[in-house]
Amino acid sequence: MGKIPWSKLKKRLKNWLIYRFILILITFLNLLPRKFSLYVGGSLGRFAYLIFPQSRRITLQNLKIAFPQLNLSSYKKISLRVFESLGRNTVDAVRLPKMSWEEIQKITKVEGIEHLEKAYSLGKGVIGVTGHISNFELLAAYVSLRGYKLSAIGRELYDPRLNELLIKNRQKMGVQNIYSTAGVKEVIKVLNSGRMIGVLIDQDTSRVKGIFVDFFGKKARTPVGPVILALKLNVPIVPMAIVQTREGNYKIFVREEIKSLAGKTKEENIYYLTQKCTEFLEQVIRNYPDQWVWMHKRWLRTPDNS
């Protein structure tokens, strides 16, 4: 049996250290009162802002694209708040398994839940469309604990141990996990059972099929799998998002089902539905610019270079 290359050993050691650090951090945060843990999360976010120059640079670049009317000082202020919010939201996400439904209800308000109830009651399944805004893990937990059978689609984490930790946390909240690599038949089976599927459509990834729609006035490649499935199965699409307030509470927005247009071709409706979902997310991000992951290269590819 040959020796393991030093590069692989170093990578294993790095991943092990990260995993152990995360376990220690989670244990520490769970011992703290929630208010103080949010303070710690914000502080960690500010620290990340200082030590990750590339993420900070991408954030500033994207903010300039989205809000061209602002000045450099405003971009920097929003950028710092983005990292602070990410830290605060992450802290609450890792603390979720220890929170009771009563505790979650106390810190969460929902607007438009009747739209989800109407779509879910049809019994055809629901595609809940959202993005990487604020504590989207809490959004899934809230929907599940409220009584809706929910499956969340997401990619597998690079470290199997961290991935297992994430899956267990979701399962404790009653959320079934579906990997983004799962076949279409599996997703169709879930929808046909009447369950709701939660998907995030605000990142450009080569792993899934996508089209270009307008996002902050610029073309952004956006996943279309959920929309294609909705059209194929006649499943309602319900847009939703969650944001964290300055006080540390949360507000969930649920909007009316987005319906396809009569008399349009399949391709035209795919574009229309994807654009309308994206417009909803854009509006939430415009109203709460510090709650989105601006460090993602959202406009990396263009229609001419895809």
N, C-alpha and C positions, 0 to 999 in steps of 0.2 A: 504494500500500500504506500503510495507516494506521499511526500510531504505536502502539506497545504501551503500554497503561496502566501508570502507575508502580506500581500495586499488584501487577500481574503480574510486572513486572521485579524488584520487591523479593522476591516469593515465589521466583522463579527463582534469584536471588542467594542467598537463605537456603538453599534446597535444595542449591545447588552447594557452598556453604560446609560444610553438614552432611555432604555426600557426601565432600568432600575431607578433612574432619576425621576421618571414620570410616576412610577409607583410610590416613591417617597413623597413626591409633591402632592399627589392625590390624597394620600393618607394625611398629610399635614393640613391641606385645605379642608378636608372633611372634619378636622378637629376644631377648626375655627368657626366663630359665628359668621353667618353669611355676609353681613355687612363688612366685616373686616376682611373676609376672603375676597370680596370684590375690590377692596382697596389694594390688596396684594396683587390681584390680577391686573389692575390698571398700572401698578408699578412695574410689573413684569413686562407689560406692553410697552411702556416708556423705555425700559431697558433694551427691549428688542429693537425699538426704533433707532437706538444709538449703535447697536452692534451689527445690524444687518443693512449695510449701505445699499446693496443691490435691491432689496425689497423696498427700501425707502425711496430709491431713485425711480423704480417702476411706478410706485404709488404716486409720486409727484408728476411723472409723465402722463399717467392716465387721468389724474385730476385736471391737468391742463387741457386735455382733449375734451373732457366732459364739461368743464366750466371755464371756457376761454375768457370770460369777462372778469375773472378774479385776478388779483395780483399775487406776487410771490409770497408775501407774508401770509395771505389767506391760505394758499396751497400748503404751506408748512404747518399752519395751525390745524387744518383739517387732517393732514397727514399724520400728525402726532396723535390726534384724537382717534384716528382709524386704528392705530396700534393699541392705544389704551382700551378702546372698545373691544378689540379682538381678545385682549387679555381678560377683560371682565366677563365677556361672553363664554370664553373657554373655561374659566373657573366655574361658572354656573353649570356648564355642560358636564364637567367631570363630577360635579356634586349631585347631579340629577338622581342617581340610584338611591341616595339616602333621603331624598325628598318625598314626602307623602303627597297624595293627590290634593289634600286640603291645603298643604303649604304651597303647592304650585298654583292653585286657584287664587290664593291670597295675593300673589305677585303678578298675576296674569289677567289681562282684560282682553276680550275678543269682540271684534266688530264684524258683523255680517255672517255669523255662524249659520244663519237660516239658509244661506246659499248652499253651503255644504250639505246641510240636512236634506234639502230638496233634491239635490243631485244623488246623494247616497241612498235615499229612500226609493229610487227607481229600481234598485237591485241589479243594475248592470255593471257595477263597479264604478270607480271614480279615479281620474288621474288628477292628482293635486300637484300643481306646478309651482315651484318656488325657486329661490336662489340662495347663494351663500351669503345671506344677510343675517346679521346678529346671531342669535342662538337657535339655529335651525334644528338642532337636536331637541331642544325644548319644544319647538313647534310640533315635531313628530310625536313627542311624548304626550303633549297636551291633547292632540287629536285622538291618539290611541286611548288614553285614560278617560277621555270623554265618552268613549263607547264605540268609536268607529274602528273597525278592523283594518289595520294599516300595515302595508309592506313598504319599506323604503329601499330604493335602488341606489347603490353606491359602489364605488370601486374598492377593491381590496387594498388594505394598507401594506406598505413595503415589508413591515416586520410582522410575522405571523402572531407573535405574542401580543403586540399592540392591537392587531386586527381582532384577535379573540376577545380582548378586553372591551373593544368597541361593541362587538356583537353581543356580548353578555350584558352590557349596559343597556343596549336597545331592547333586548329580550325582557329585561326587568321592567321596562316601561310598556311591555306588550307589543313592541314593534318587531315585525318579522323583517329580516334582512334578505335582500336579493342583490347579488353581485351584478355589476354592470356588464360582466362577461356572460351572464346567463342567457340562454337561448330565448328567442321570441316565444316559443311554445310555452315555456315556463311562466313568462309574464302574462300571456293570454290566459293560461289556466288560472292564475291568481285573480285576474279581472273577472273572468267568467264565474268565479265563486262569489262575486259580489264585494270583494275587498277593495279598499282604496289603495292606490299606489302613489307614493310621494317621489317626485323627481326634481332634480336641480338642473336648470337649463341655461345657466348664466356663465358658462366657461367654454372656451374653445378647446376641444380635445379631438385628437385624431382617432381615438378609440371608437367613436360612434359617428354615424352619418349626420351631416349638418348642412345648413344653407345660410346664406348671408342675409341678415335683416338689419334694419336701422336700430342703433343703440347709441344714445347721446349724439345723434346726428352723424354717426359714422358706421359703415357696414361692419358687422361683427358676425363671425361664423357661430351658428347656434344649433345645438342638437335638435333633431326633428323626429327622432324615434317615437316619443310620447304622442306627438300630434298624429303621426301616421297610424299608430295603433288606435287612437281615439276615433279616427275616421273609419278605419277598417271594422271596428267592433261597435261603433255608435256609442262610445263611452263619453260621458260628460267630462269636460276639462274645467277645473276650478282653480283659479289662481289664488295664491295666499302667501303671506310673508309675516315675519315677526321682527320687532325692533325692541331694543332696550332703552328705557328712558334714563334721564340723568339721575333719577332717584333710585335706579336699580331694578325697577319693575319692568314688565313687558306688556306690549300691545300686539295682538295678532289681527291682521287684516285678511278677511276672506271676501272675495269678490264674486259676482254673479258668473255663472257658467258662460264660457266663451263658446259661442256656437258658430258652426261653419255657415257660409253664405250659399243660399240657394242659387242654382243656375251657374255655378262656377265649376271649373274643372278641379280634379283632385289636386293637381300641382298648385293651382291658384289658392285653394283652401289651405294647403299645407303652409304656404307662405303667409297667408292672412292670419291663421291661428298662431303661428310661431311669432309673427310680428306683434299681435295683440298681447300675447303672454309676456313678451319682452318689454312692451310699453308699460305694462303694469309694474314689472320689476324696476324699470327705469324711474317711474314716478316715485316709488317707495324710496329708492336710492337718492333721488333728488331731494326728497324731504328729510332724509336721514343719511347724509353723505358719509358720516363717520362709521356707519354700520356695515359697510360692504367691504369685500376683500380686494381692494384696489391694487394689491401687489401681484395679482394675476395678470398675465399678458393677454388681456381680453381682445386687443386688436392686433395680435401678432400677425395673423394672416389676412390677406385682402382678396377680393374677388379675382384679382390678376395674379396672385401669388398664393394659391391654395393647394 
